[in-house]
């Protein structure tokens, strides 16, 4: 004969306890107290089960919403104004290549950095321009908010104002940033990047399509 499981043993215990109480509790008050306690216990278990089920459903819906927002093939374009050192900005573009990597997504793309910097005010300044492919990993905090970090590598050039010439070079470095979307498509973006070309701190807008 198959041994009853935990739930089967629990039901058997409840049945035996109920039979014992009915046989030994002559007072109707004691029996009512017993039934009340039993009912409250069952209700608490029922409420706990409902709470767990609701939590699981909420988590599943949130995960589905995040997956929809960062599905493979999604593209995000950004335009930012940059500060320090000098003033300039960056234009970015990212393509979601993998949408289910751990708790986030992996993108490939490119960015353009530009800057004007008064290196020695009144004497000389420089302008620089760089174009660099980039790869980032974005961590999905919610369906609207994500943080990302990555690397970039490309080519750039410095234009000196004192007539000493232009100096092309290799542009490479790291980046870290955040995005917050007010709607399915439009949001804000901020990034810190260090590549030797363009300002370090950049803030602006992002558009997802």
N, C-alpha and C positions, 0 to 999 in steps of 0.2 A: 504493500500500500504506500502510495506516495505521501511523503511528509508534507504537511501544510506549510505554506510560506508565512512570512511575517504578518501579512494582512489577514491571512486565515486564522493564525493564532490569536491575533488581536480581536477578531470577531467572536472567536470561541470564548475568549476571556470575558468579553462584554456580556455574552449570553449567560455564562456561568455566574458572573457577578450579579446580573439582573435577577436571576432565579434565586440566588442566595438572599438578596435584599427583600424580595417579595415574600420569601418563606420566613424570614427572621425579623423583619421590621414590622411590628404590629402597629406602630404609629404611622398614620397617613402623612403627618408632617415630615417625618424622617424620609419617607419614600419620595415625597415631593422634592425635598432638598436634594436627594440623590439624582432624581430625574433632571433637576435644574442644572446641577453640576455637569452631568453627562451631556446635556444639550449645549451648554456653554463651551465645553471641551470640543465637541464636534464642530460648532460654529467657528471657533478659533482656528481649527485645522482647515476648515473650508475657506476662511478669509485668507489664511496663509497661502493656500494653494492658488487662490485668485490673484494674490499679490505677486507671487512668483510667475504666474502665467502672464500677467500684465507687463512685468519687467522684461520677460523674454520677448513679448510681442513688440515692446517699445524698442528694445535693442535691435531686433530684426528689422524693424521699419527704419531705424536710424542708419543701420548698415546699408540697407537698400537705397536710401536717399543719398548717402555718400557715394555709393557705387554708381548711381545714375549721374551724379555731378562730375565724377572724374572717370568716366568710362573711356575705354581705349578709343583713340581717334579724336578726342576732345583737344581743341587748340585754345591757347590763352595768349593774348597779345597785351603788352604793357607799354606805357609811355610814362617816363618819370623825369622829374627835375632833380639834379644832383647838387650837393654842397660839400665843400671841404675835401681836399684843397681846391680852390678855384670854384667856378660855377659851370654847370653843364647839364648833363642828363644821360639817359639811356633809353633805348628802345629794345624790348625783348619779345621773343616769340617762343612758345613751348608747345610741344606735341606730346600727348600722353601715349607712350609706347606700351607700357604695362600698367594695368589698372588694379591689379590685385597682388601687389608685392608687399608682404607682411601687412601692415596697417595703412599703407599709403599707395603711392603711384610713382612710376618712373617716367621722366620726360626727356626728350632730346629737343634741341632748338638752337637758337643763336641770339646774339645781342650786339648792338652797336653802342659804343661809348663815345662821348664827345665832351670836350672841356676847354674853357678859357681860364688861364691862371696867370695872374700878375705875380710872377716869381719875385721880381724886384721892382715894386711900383715906381714909375717915373724913369726906369732904365730899360727893362725888357720884360717880356711876357712870352708865354707859349700857348699854342692851341694843340690839342691832340685829338686823334680820331682812331678808333680801333673797331674791327669786326671780328667776332670770336664765336665759333660754335660752343655750345654749352650742354651739359647734362645735369639734371637735378633729381633728387628724391624728395617727394612731398609727403608729409605726414598728415593724414586727415584727422583733425581735431573734431570738427563737426562737418555737416554738409555745407556750411558757409565759410568756415575758417580752416586754413591750413598753413603749416610752416614748411619751409623747404631749404635745402642746402645743396650745393653742387660745385662743379668745377667748370672752367672755361679755358680755351686755348685758341689763339688766332694771331692776326697780324695787326700792327698799329704803326702810327707815324706821329712824331712830334714836329710842329712847325714853330721855329723860333722867330721872334719879331725883330731881333737885332741883325738879321741878315746873315747869320752864320750858317744857315742851311736847314734842310729838313732831315730828320733822322728816323728812318723806318726801323722797326724792331719787332720782336716776338712778344705777343701779349698773352699772358697766362696768369691764372690765379684761382681763388675760391670765392664763393658767394653764399650768402644766407639771407633769407627773407620771409615775409609773411604775406598772406592775401586774405582779405575778408570781402565776401560778396553780399551785397544788399539784395540782389535778385539772382535769378539763374544765370545771368550774363554779366552784369556790371558790378564792379567792386573796386576796392583800394588795394594798392600794393606798395610794399616798402622793401628795399634790399640794401644790404651792405656788401660791397665787393671790393676786392683788392687785386688789381691786375697791372698797375703802373700807368693805366690809361683811364681817364675819366674820374669823377669824384668818387669818394668812398661811400657816402650815404646818399641814397636816392629814394624819393617818395613820389607816388603818382597814382594812376588809374590802371585797371586791368579789365579786359573784355574777353569773355569766354564764348566760343562758338564751335 
